């Protein structure tokens, strides 16, 4: 069933050209926002690991 690929089977399918174009525009914005979010969280993860390594490396050893 093709509709399962595009969402829940209970979701309403858009058949008009205007609805499809609106969906594509909204989906492009969502993808752009999610990609931007993923980029910044990835950078935050790299900075967190770098900070942990530096703190472990520079911290004085336990007695």
N, CA, C and O atoms as a Tripos MOL2 file, in Angstrom:
@<TRIPOS>MOLECULE
protein
  252   251    63     0     0
PROTEIN
NO_CHARGES

@<TRIPOS>ATOM
      1 N           0.8430   -1.1750    0.0000 N.3       1 UNK1
      2 CA          0.0000    0.0000    0.0000 C.3       1 UNK1
      3 C           0.8900    1.2410    0.0000 C.2       1 UNK1
      4 O           1.7390    1.3930    0.8780 O.2       1 UNK1
      5 N           0.7080    2.0940   -0.9400 N.am      2 UNK2
      6 CA          1.5620    3.2650   -1.1200 C.3       2 UNK2
      7 C           1.3390    4.2920   -0.0220 C.2       2 UNK2
      8 O           2.2880    4.9700    0.3720 O.2       2 UNK2
      9 N           0.1250    4.4300    0.4840 N.am      3 UNK3
     10 CA         -0.1480    5.4700    1.4810 C.3       3 UNK3
     11 C           0.6220    5.2380    2.7750 C.2       3 UNK3
     12 O           0.8940    6.1970    3.4970 O.2       3 UNK3
     13 N           0.9790    4.0030    3.0900 N.am      4 UNK4
     14 CA          1.7450    3.7310    4.3030 C.3       4 UNK4
     15 C           3.1480    4.3220    4.2120 C.2       4 UNK4
     16 O           3.7550    4.6290    5.2380 O.2       4 UNK4
     17 N           3.6540    4.4810    3.0300 N.am      5 UNK5
     18 CA          4.9790    5.0600    2.8450 C.3       5 UNK5
     19 C           4.9590    6.5490    3.1600 C.2       5 UNK5
     20 O           5.9540    7.0890    3.6440 O.2       5 UNK5
     21 N           3.8690    7.2060    2.9000 N.am      6 UNK6
     22 CA          3.7760    8.6530    3.0340 C.3       6 UNK6
     23 C           3.1760    9.1110    4.3510 C.2       6 UNK6
     24 O           2.9650   10.3090    4.5390 O.2       6 UNK6
     25 N           2.8990    8.2130    5.2510 N.am      7 UNK7
     26 CA          2.3380    8.5910    6.5380 C.3       7 UNK7
     27 C           1.4380    7.4930    7.0620 C.2       7 UNK7
     28 O           1.4020    6.3870    6.5220 O.2       7 UNK7
     29 N           0.7160    7.8080    8.1150 N.am      8 UNK8
     30 CA         -0.2040    6.8360    8.6890 C.3       8 UNK8
     31 C          -1.3350    6.5540    7.7110 C.2       8 UNK8
     32 O          -1.7210    7.4310    6.9380 O.2       8 UNK8
     33 N          -1.8700    5.3360    7.7410 N.am      9 UNK9
     34 CA         -2.9740    5.0240    6.8350 C.3       9 UNK9
     35 C          -4.2060    5.8940    7.0780 C.2       9 UNK9
     36 O          -5.0310    6.0580    6.1790 O.2       9 UNK9
     37 N          -4.3410    6.4540    8.2790 N.am     10 UNK10
     38 CA         -5.5060    7.2960    8.5640 C.3      10 UNK10
     39 C          -5.3090    8.7320    8.1050 C.2      10 UNK10
     40 O          -6.2660    9.5060    8.0840 O.2      10 UNK10
     41 N          -4.0910    9.1040    7.7370 N.am     11 UNK11
     42 CA         -3.8450   10.4670    7.2580 C.3      11 UNK11
     43 C          -4.5760   10.7060    5.9480 C.2      11 UNK11
     44 O          -4.7230    9.8040    5.1240 O.2      11 UNK11
     45 N          -5.0220   11.9250    5.7760 N.am     12 UNK12
     46 CA         -5.7180   12.2840    4.5480 C.3      12 UNK12
     47 C          -4.7130   12.5320    3.4340 C.2      12 UNK12
     48 O          -3.7120   13.2190    3.6400 O.2      12 UNK12
     49 N          -4.9670   11.9930    2.2870 N.am     13 UNK13
     50 CA         -4.0840   12.1800    1.1480 C.3      13 UNK13
     51 C          -4.4650   13.4580    0.4090 C.2      13 UNK13
     52 O          -5.6450   13.7190    0.1750 O.2      13 UNK13
     53 N          -3.4650   14.2480    0.0440 N.am     14 UNK14
     54 CA         -3.7300   15.4620   -0.7230 C.3      14 UNK14
     55 C          -3.6430   15.1400   -2.2040 C.2      14 UNK14
     56 O          -2.6540   14.5820   -2.6780 O.2      14 UNK14
     57 N          -4.6880   15.4990   -2.9220 N.am     15 UNK15
     58 CA         -4.7390   15.1520   -4.3340 C.3      15 UNK15
     59 C          -4.6310   16.3670   -5.2430 C.2      15 UNK15
     60 O          -4.3540   16.2210   -6.4340 O.2      15 UNK15
     61 N          -4.8450   17.5620   -4.7020 N.am     16 UNK16
     62 CA         -4.8040   18.7530   -5.5410 C.3      16 UNK16
     63 C          -3.3970   19.2890   -5.7070 C.2      16 UNK16
     64 O          -2.5330   19.0780   -4.8560 O.2      16 UNK16
     65 N          -3.1790   19.9810   -6.8090 N.am     17 UNK17
     66 CA         -1.8510   20.5300   -7.0920 C.3      17 UNK17
     67 C          -1.4530   21.5800   -6.0640 C.2      17 UNK17
     68 O          -0.2900   21.6430   -5.6650 O.2      17 UNK17
     69 N          -2.3950   22.3980   -5.6330 N.am     18 UNK18
     70 CA         -2.0870   23.4480   -4.6600 C.3      18 UNK18
     71 C          -1.6820   22.8300   -3.3280 C.2      18 UNK18
     72 O          -0.7340   23.2910   -2.6930 O.2      18 UNK18
     73 N          -2.3890   21.7950   -2.9050 N.am     19 UNK19
     74 CA         -2.0530   21.1450   -1.6370 C.3      19 UNK19
     75 C          -0.6880   20.4620   -1.7100 C.2      19 UNK19
     76 O           0.0770   20.4850   -0.7460 O.2      19 UNK19
     77 N          -0.3940   19.8640   -2.8460 N.am     20 UNK20
     78 CA          0.9060   19.2000   -2.9940 C.3      20 UNK20
     79 C           2.0360   20.2230   -2.9850 C.2      20 UNK20
     80 O           3.0660   19.9960   -2.3510 O.2      20 UNK20
     81 N           1.8610   21.3350   -3.6720 N.am     21 UNK21
     82 CA          2.8930   22.3780   -3.6770 C.3      21 UNK21
     83 C           3.0750   22.9810   -2.2930 C.2      21 UNK21
     84 O           4.2010   23.2600   -1.8810 O.2      21 UNK21
     85 N           1.9780   23.1830   -1.5710 N.am     22 UNK22
     86 CA          2.0610   23.7030   -0.2070 C.3      22 UNK22
     87 C           2.7900   22.7120    0.6920 C.2      22 UNK22
     88 O           3.6220   23.1060    1.5100 O.2      22 UNK22
     89 N           2.4780   21.4260    0.5420 N.am     23 UNK23
     90 CA          3.1570   20.3990    1.3260 C.3      23 UNK23
     91 C           4.6560   20.3890    1.0300 C.2      23 UNK23
     92 O           5.4680   20.3210    1.9520 O.2      23 UNK23
     93 N           5.0240   20.4560   -0.2340 N.am     24 UNK24
     94 CA          6.4380   20.4460   -0.6100 C.3      24 UNK24
     95 C           7.1710   21.6630   -0.0490 C.2      24 UNK24
     96 O           8.3090   21.5410    0.4040 O.2      24 UNK24
     97 N           6.5370   22.8280   -0.0730 N.am     25 UNK25
     98 CA          7.1590   24.0330    0.4710 C.3      25 UNK25
     99 C           7.3450   23.9000    1.9820 C.2      25 UNK25
    100 O           8.4070   24.2260    2.5130 O.2      25 UNK25
    101 N           6.3050   23.4190    2.6720 N.am     26 UNK26
    102 CA          6.4090   23.2460    4.1190 C.3      26 UNK26
    103 C           7.4390   22.1780    4.4780 C.2      26 UNK26
    104 O           8.1760   22.3200    5.4540 O.2      26 UNK26
    105 N           7.4830   21.1210    3.6920 N.am     27 UNK27
    106 CA          8.4440   20.0480    3.9570 C.3      27 UNK27
    107 C           9.8750   20.5410    3.7460 C.2      27 UNK27
    108 O          10.7740   20.1710    4.5010 O.2      27 UNK27
    109 N          10.0900   21.3660    2.7350 N.am     28 UNK28
    110 CA         11.4280   21.9230    2.5010 C.3      28 UNK28
    111 C          11.8620   22.7880    3.6820 C.2      28 UNK28
    112 O          13.0200   22.7350    4.0960 O.2      28 UNK28
    113 N          10.9490   23.5750    4.2200 N.am     29 UNK29
    114 CA         11.2810   24.3890    5.4030 C.3      29 UNK29
    115 C          11.6110   23.5080    6.5990 C.2      29 UNK29
    116 O          12.5530   23.7860    7.3410 O.2      29 UNK29
    117 N          10.8350   22.4430    6.7830 N.am     30 UNK30
    118 CA         11.0810   21.5340    7.8980 C.3      30 UNK30
    119 C          12.4440   20.8670    7.7670 C.2      30 UNK30
    120 O          13.1840   20.7700    8.7460 O.2      30 UNK30
    121 N          12.7770   20.4110    6.5770 N.am     31 UNK31
    122 CA         14.0740   19.7660    6.3490 C.3      31 UNK31
    123 C          15.2070   20.7570    6.5890 C.2      31 UNK31
    124 O          16.2210   20.4020    7.1890 O.2      31 UNK31
    125 N          15.0490   21.9800    6.1330 N.am     32 UNK32
    126 CA         16.0730   23.0010    6.3510 C.3      32 UNK32
    127 C          16.2630   23.2710    7.8400 C.2      32 UNK32
    128 O          17.3930   23.3750    8.3170 O.2      32 UNK32
    129 N          15.1650   23.3850    8.5680 N.am     33 UNK33
    130 CA         15.2420   23.6370   10.0070 C.3      33 UNK33
    131 C          15.8900   22.4550   10.7280 C.2      33 UNK33
    132 O          16.7180   22.6520   11.6180 O.2      33 UNK33
    133 N          15.5220   21.2400   10.3550 N.am     34 UNK34
    134 CA         16.0880   20.0580   11.0060 C.3      34 UNK34
    135 C          17.5710   19.8950   10.6760 C.2      34 UNK34
    136 O          18.3490   19.4760   11.5340 O.2      34 UNK34
    137 N          17.9670   20.2150    9.4610 N.am     35 UNK35
    138 CA         19.3710   20.1300    9.0790 C.3      35 UNK35
    139 C          20.1980   21.1520    9.8530 C.2      35 UNK35
    140 O          21.3010   20.8490   10.3080 O.2      35 UNK35
    141 N          19.6670   22.3470   10.0000 N.am     36 UNK36
    142 CA         20.3510   23.3830   10.7690 C.3      36 UNK36
    143 C          20.4920   22.9490   12.2250 C.2      36 UNK36
    144 O          21.5500   23.1240   12.8290 O.2      36 UNK36
    145 N          19.4240   22.3820   12.7850 N.am     37 UNK37
    146 CA         19.4490   21.8950   14.1670 C.3      37 UNK37
    147 C          20.4820   20.7870   14.3200 C.2      37 UNK37
    148 O          21.2400   20.7780   15.2900 O.2      37 UNK37
    149 N          20.5210   19.8560   13.3770 N.am     38 UNK38
    150 CA         21.4750   18.7420   13.4500 C.3      38 UNK38
    151 C          22.9140   19.2380   13.3560 C.2      38 UNK38
    152 O          23.7990   18.7090   14.0290 O.2      38 UNK38
    153 N          23.1510   20.2430   12.5330 N.am     39 UNK39
    154 CA         24.5070   20.7860   12.4040 C.3      39 UNK39
    155 C          24.9810   21.3640   13.7310 C.2      39 UNK39
    156 O          26.1010   21.0860   14.1590 O.2      39 UNK39
    157 N          24.1510   22.1590   14.3810 N.am     40 UNK40
    158 CA         24.5610   22.7900   15.6330 C.3      40 UNK40
    159 C          24.6830   21.7860   16.7700 C.2      40 UNK40
    160 O          25.5850   21.9110   17.5980 O.2      40 UNK40
    161 N          23.7990   20.7910   16.8330 N.am     41 UNK41
    162 CA         23.9360   19.7880   17.8890 C.3      41 UNK41
    163 C          25.1570   18.9020   17.6490 C.2      41 UNK41
    164 O          25.7910   18.4540   18.6050 O.2      41 UNK41
    165 N          25.4920   18.6440   16.3860 N.am     42 UNK42
    166 CA         26.7180   17.9030   16.0850 C.3      42 UNK42
    167 C          27.9480   18.6650   16.5340 C.2      42 UNK42
    168 O          28.8660   18.0870   17.1160 O.2      42 UNK42
    169 N          27.9670   19.9620   16.2640 N.am     43 UNK43
    170 CA         29.0770   20.7980   16.7120 C.3      43 UNK43
    171 C          29.1500   20.8310   18.2360 C.2      43 UNK43
    172 O          30.2410   20.7770   18.8030 O.2      43 UNK43
    173 N          28.0180   20.9190   18.8940 N.am     44 UNK44
    174 CA         27.9840   20.9080   20.3550 C.3      44 UNK44
    175 C          28.5360   19.5910   20.9000 C.2      44 UNK44
    176 O          29.2490   19.5890   21.9040 O.2      44 UNK44
    177 N          28.2140   18.4790   20.2520 N.am     45 UNK45
    178 CA         28.7430   17.1810   20.6740 C.3      45 UNK45
    179 C          30.2530   17.1040   20.5350 C.2      45 UNK45
    180 O          30.9360   16.5940   21.4230 O.2      45 UNK45
    181 N          30.7770   17.6090   19.4260 N.am     46 UNK46
    182 CA         32.2300   17.6140   19.2230 C.3      46 UNK46
    183 C          32.9040   18.4830   20.2770 C.2      46 UNK46
    184 O          33.9370   18.1020   20.8260 O.2      46 UNK46
    185 N          32.3330   19.6390   20.5620 N.am     47 UNK47
    186 CA         32.9040   20.5160   21.5940 C.3      47 UNK47
    187 C          32.8410   19.8730   22.9720 C.2      47 UNK47
    188 O          33.7660   20.0360   23.7670 O.2      47 UNK47
    189 N          31.7700   19.1460   23.2710 N.am     48 UNK48
    190 CA         31.6570   18.4760   24.5670 C.3      48 UNK48
    191 C          32.7190   17.3920   24.7180 C.2      48 UNK48
    192 O          33.3380   17.2750   25.7760 O.2      48 UNK48
    193 N          32.9330   16.6050   23.6800 N.am     49 UNK49
    194 CA         33.9590   15.5550   23.7370 C.3      49 UNK49
    195 C          35.3430   16.1760   23.8420 C.2      49 UNK49
    196 O          36.1780   15.6930   24.6060 O.2      49 UNK49
    197 N          35.5980   17.2350   23.0880 N.am     50 UNK50
    198 CA         36.8890   17.9200   23.1550 C.3      50 UNK50
    199 C          37.1330   18.4740   24.5520 C.2      50 UNK50
    200 O          38.2380   18.3570   25.0820 O.2      50 UNK50
    201 N          36.1200   19.0690   25.1440 N.am     51 UNK51
    202 CA         36.2550   19.6030   26.5080 C.3      51 UNK51
    203 C          36.5550   18.4890   27.4970 C.2      51 UNK51
    204 O          37.4190   18.6450   28.3610 O.2      51 UNK51
    205 N          35.8600   17.3770   27.3840 N.am     52 UNK52
    206 CA         36.0890   16.2660   28.3050 C.3      52 UNK52
    207 C          37.5040   15.7170   28.1680 C.2      52 UNK52
    208 O          38.1470   15.4020   29.1690 O.2      52 UNK52
    209 N          37.9850   15.6020   26.9510 N.am     53 UNK53
    210 CA         39.3480   15.1010   26.7370 C.3      53 UNK53
    211 C          40.3670   16.0730   27.3140 C.2      53 UNK53
    212 O          41.3150   15.6520   27.9770 O.2      53 UNK53
    213 N          40.1860   17.3620   27.0720 N.am     54 UNK54
    214 CA         41.1320   18.3520   27.5990 C.3      54 UNK54
    215 C          41.1160   18.3850   29.1220 C.2      54 UNK54
    216 O          42.1730   18.4730   29.7470 O.2      54 UNK54
    217 N          39.9510   18.3170   29.7180 N.am     55 UNK55
    218 CA         39.8730   18.3240   31.1870 C.3      55 UNK55
    219 C          40.5590   17.0900   31.7520 C.2      55 UNK55
    220 O          41.2810   17.1840   32.7450 O.2      55 UNK55
    221 N          40.3450   15.9430   31.1360 N.am     56 UNK56
    222 CA         40.9750   14.7100   31.6050 C.3      56 UNK56
    223 C          42.4900   14.7670   31.4290 C.2      56 UNK56
    224 O          43.2310   14.2750   32.2800 O.2      56 UNK56
    225 N          42.9370   15.3470   30.3650 N.am     57 UNK57
    226 CA         44.3600   15.3990   30.0600 C.3      57 UNK57
    227 C          45.0910   16.4070   30.9510 C.2      57 UNK57
    228 O          46.2080   16.1470   31.3970 O.2      57 UNK57
    229 N          44.4630   17.5540   31.2090 N.am     58 UNK58
    230 CA         45.1180   18.6320   31.9460 C.3      58 UNK58
    231 C          44.9400   18.5010   33.4600 C.2      58 UNK58
    232 O          45.7840   18.9780   34.2180 O.2      58 UNK58
    233 N          43.8760   17.8720   33.9040 N.am     59 UNK59
    234 CA         43.5940   17.7730   35.3410 C.3      59 UNK59
    235 C          44.7310   17.0440   36.0570 C.2      59 UNK59
    236 O          45.3350   16.1250   35.5030 O.2      59 UNK59
    237 N          45.0160   17.4590   37.2900 N.am     60 UNK60
    238 CA         46.0910   16.7850   38.0330 C.3      60 UNK60
    239 C          45.6920   15.3350   38.3430 C.2      60 UNK60
    240 O          44.5160   15.0450   38.5640 O.2      60 UNK60
    241 N          46.6660   14.4410   38.3580 N.am     61 UNK61
    242 CA         46.3500   13.0330   38.6390 C.3      61 UNK61
    243 C          45.8910   12.8500   40.0840 C.2      61 UNK61
    244 O          46.2210   13.6390   40.9690 O.2      61 UNK61
    245 N          45.1360   11.8070   40.2890 N.am     62 UNK62
    246 CA         44.6570   11.5020   41.6420 C.3      62 UNK62
    247 C          45.8310   11.0590   42.5080 C.2      62 UNK62
    248 O          46.7670   10.4340   42.0090 O.2      62 UNK62
    249 N          45.7890   11.3770   43.8000 N.am     63 UNK63
    250 CA         46.9230   11.0070   44.6790 C.3      63 UNK63
    251 C          47.0470    9.5180   44.8910 C.2      63 UNK63
    252 O          47.9460    9.0680   45.6010 O.2      63 UNK63
@<TRIPOS>BOND
     1     1     2 1
     2     2     3 1
     3     3     4 2
     4     3     5 am
     5     5     6 1
     6     6     7 1
     7     7     8 2
     8     7     9 am
     9     9    10 1
    10    10    11 1
    11    11    12 2
    12    11    13 am
    13    13    14 1
    14    14    15 1
    15    15    16 2
    16    15    17 am
    17    17    18 1
    18    18    19 1
    19    19    20 2
    20    19    21 am
    21    21    22 1
    22    22    23 1
    23    23    24 2
    24    23    25 am
    25    25    26 1
    26    26    27 1
    27    27    28 2
    28    27    29 am
    29    29    30 1
    30    30    31 1
    31    31    32 2
    32    31    33 am
    33    33    34 1
    34    34    35 1
    35    35    36 2
    36    35    37 am
    37    37    38 1
    38    38    39 1
    39    39    40 2
    40    39    41 am
    41    41    42 1
    42    42    43 1
    43    43    44 2
    44    43    45 am
    45    45    46 1
    46    46    47 1
    47    47    48 2
    48    47    49 am
    49    49    50 1
    50    50    51 1
    51    51    52 2
    52    51    53 am
    53    53    54 1
    54    54    55 1
    55    55    56 2
    56    55    57 am
    57    57    58 1
    58    58    59 1
    59    59    60 2
    60    59    61 am
    61    61    62 1
    62    62    63 1
    63    63    64 2
    64    63    65 am
    65    65    66 1
    66    66    67 1
    67    67    68 2
    68    67    69 am
    69    69    70 1
    70    70    71 1
    71    71    72 2
    72    71    73 am
    73    73    74 1
    74    74    75 1
    75    75    76 2
    76    75    77 am
    77    77    78 1
    78    78    79 1
    79    79    80 2
    80    79    81 am
    81    81    82 1
    82    82    83 1
    83    83    84 2
    84    83    85 am
    85    85    86 1
    86    86    87 1
    87    87    88 2
    88    87    89 am
    89    89    90 1
    90    90    91 1
    91    91    92 2
    92    91    93 am
    93    93    94 1
    94    94    95 1
    95    95    96 2
    96    95    97 am
    97    97    98 1
    98    98    99 1
    99    99   100 2
   100    99   101 am
   101   101   102 1
   102   102   103 1
   103   103   104 2
   104   103   105 am
   105   105   106 1
   106   106   107 1
   107   107   108 2
   108   107   109 am
   109   109   110 1
   110   110   111 1
   111   111   112 2
   112   111   113 am
   113   113   114 1
   114   114   115 1
   115   115   116 2
   116   115   117 am
   117   117   118 1
   118   118   119 1
   119   119   120 2
   120   119   121 am
   121   121   122 1
   122   122   123 1
   123   123   124 2
   124   123   125 am
   125   125   126 1
   126   126   127 1
   127   127   128 2
   128   127   129 am
   129   129   130 1
   130   130   131 1
   131   131   132 2
   132   131   133 am
   133   133   134 1
   134   134   135 1
   135   135   136 2
   136   135   137 am
   137   137   138 1
   138   138   139 1
   139   139   140 2
   140   139   141 am
   141   141   142 1
   142   142   143 1
   143   143   144 2
   144   143   145 am
   145   145   146 1
   146   146   147 1
   147   147   148 2
   148   147   149 am
   149   149   150 1
   150   150   151 1
   151   151   152 2
   152   151   153 am
   153   153   154 1
   154   154   155 1
   155   155   156 2
   156   155   157 am
   157   157   158 1
   158   158   159 1
   159   159   160 2
   160   159   161 am
   161   161   162 1
   162   162   163 1
   163   163   164 2
   164   163   165 am
   165   165   166 1
   166   166   167 1
   167   167   168 2
   168   167   169 am
   169   169   170 1
   170   170   171 1
   171   171   172 2
   172   171   173 am
   173   173   174 1
   174   174   175 1
   175   175   176 2
   176   175   177 am
   177   177   178 1
   178   178   179 1
   179   179   180 2
   180   179   181 am
   181   181   182 1
   182   182   183 1
   183   183   184 2
   184   183   185 am
   185   185   186 1
   186   186   187 1
   187   187   188 2
   188   187   189 am
   189   189   190 1
   190   190   191 1
   191   191   192 2
   192   191   193 am
   193   193   194 1
   194   194   195 1
   195   195   196 2
   196   195   197 am
   197   197   198 1
   198   198   199 1
   199   199   200 2
   200   199   201 am
   201   201   202 1
   202   202   203 1
   203   203   204 2
   204   203   205 am
   205   205   206 1
   206   206   207 1
   207   207   208 2
   208   207   209 am
   209   209   210 1
   210   210   211 1
   211   211   212 2
   212   211   213 am
   213   213   214 1
   214   214   215 1
   215   215   216 2
   216   215   217 am
   217   217   218 1
   218   218   219 1
   219   219   220 2
   220   219   221 am
   221   221   222 1
   222   222   223 1
   223   223   224 2
   224   223   225 am
   225   225   226 1
   226   226   227 1
   227   227   228 2
   228   227   229 am
   229   229   230 1
   230   230   231 1
   231   231   232 2
   232   231   233 am
   233   233   234 1
   234   234   235 1
   235   235   236 2
   236   235   237 am
   237   237   238 1
   238   238   239 1
   239   239   240 2
   240   239   241 am
   241   241   242 1
   242   242   243 1
   243   243   244 2
   244   243   245 am
   245   245   246 1
   246   246   247 1
   247   247   248 2
   248   247   249 am
   249   249   250 1
   250   250   251 1
   251   251   252 2
@<TRIPOS>SUBSTRUCTURE
     1 UNK1         2 RESIDUE 1 A UNK
     2 UNK2         6 RESIDUE 1 A UNK
     3 UNK3        10 RESIDUE 1 A UNK
     4 UNK4        14 RESIDUE 1 A UNK
     5 UNK5        18 RESIDUE 1 A UNK
     6 UNK6        22 RESIDUE 1 A UNK
     7 UNK7        26 RESIDUE 1 A UNK
     8 UNK8        30 RESIDUE 1 A UNK
     9 UNK9        34 RESIDUE 1 A UNK
    10 UNK10       38 RESIDUE 1 A UNK
    11 UNK11       42 RESIDUE 1 A UNK
    12 UNK12       46 RESIDUE 1 A UNK
    13 UNK13       50 RESIDUE 1 A UNK
    14 UNK14       54 RESIDUE 1 A UNK
    15 UNK15       58 RESIDUE 1 A UNK
    16 UNK16       62 RESIDUE 1 A UNK
    17 UNK17       66 RESIDUE 1 A UNK
    18 UNK18       70 RESIDUE 1 A UNK
    19 UNK19       74 RESIDUE 1 A UNK
    20 UNK20       78 RESIDUE 1 A UNK
    21 UNK21       82 RESIDUE 1 A UNK
    22 UNK22       86 RESIDUE 1 A UNK
    23 UNK23       90 RESIDUE 1 A UNK
    24 UNK24       94 RESIDUE 1 A UNK
    25 UNK25       98 RESIDUE 1 A UNK
    26 UNK26      102 RESIDUE 1 A UNK
    27 UNK27      106 RESIDUE 1 A UNK
    28 UNK28      110 RESIDUE 1 A UNK
    29 UNK29      114 RESIDUE 1 A UNK
    30 UNK30      118 RESIDUE 1 A UNK
    31 UNK31      122 RESIDUE 1 A UNK
    32 UNK32      126 RESIDUE 1 A UNK
    33 UNK33      130 RESIDUE 1 A UNK
    34 UNK34      134 RESIDUE 1 A UNK
    35 UNK35      138 RESIDUE 1 A UNK
    36 UNK36      142 RESIDUE 1 A UNK
    37 UNK37      146 RESIDUE 1 A UNK
    38 UNK38      150 RESIDUE 1 A UNK
    39 UNK39      154 RESIDUE 1 A UNK
    40 UNK40      158 RESIDUE 1 A UNK
    41 UNK41      162 RESIDUE 1 A UNK
    42 UNK42      166 RESIDUE 1 A UNK
    43 UNK43      170 RESIDUE 1 A UNK
    44 UNK44      174 RESIDUE 1 A UNK
    45 UNK45      178 RESIDUE 1 A UNK
    46 UNK46      182 RESIDUE 1 A UNK
    47 UNK47      186 RESIDUE 1 A UNK
    48 UNK48      190 RESIDUE 1 A UNK
    49 UNK49      194 RESIDUE 1 A UNK
    50 UNK50      198 RESIDUE 1 A UNK
    51 UNK51      202 RESIDUE 1 A UNK
    52 UNK52      206 RESIDUE 1 A UNK
    53 UNK53      210 RESIDUE 1 A UNK
    54 UNK54      214 RESIDUE 1 A UNK
    55 UNK55      218 RESIDUE 1 A UNK
    56 UNK56      222 RESIDUE 1 A UNK
    57 UNK57      226 RESIDUE 1 A UNK
    58 UNK58      230 RESIDUE 1 A UNK
    59 UNK59      234 RESIDUE 1 A UNK
    60 UNK60      238 RESIDUE 1 A UNK
    61 UNK61      242 RESIDUE 1 A UNK
    62 UNK62      246 RESIDUE 1 A UNK
    63 UNK63      250 RESIDUE 1 A UNK
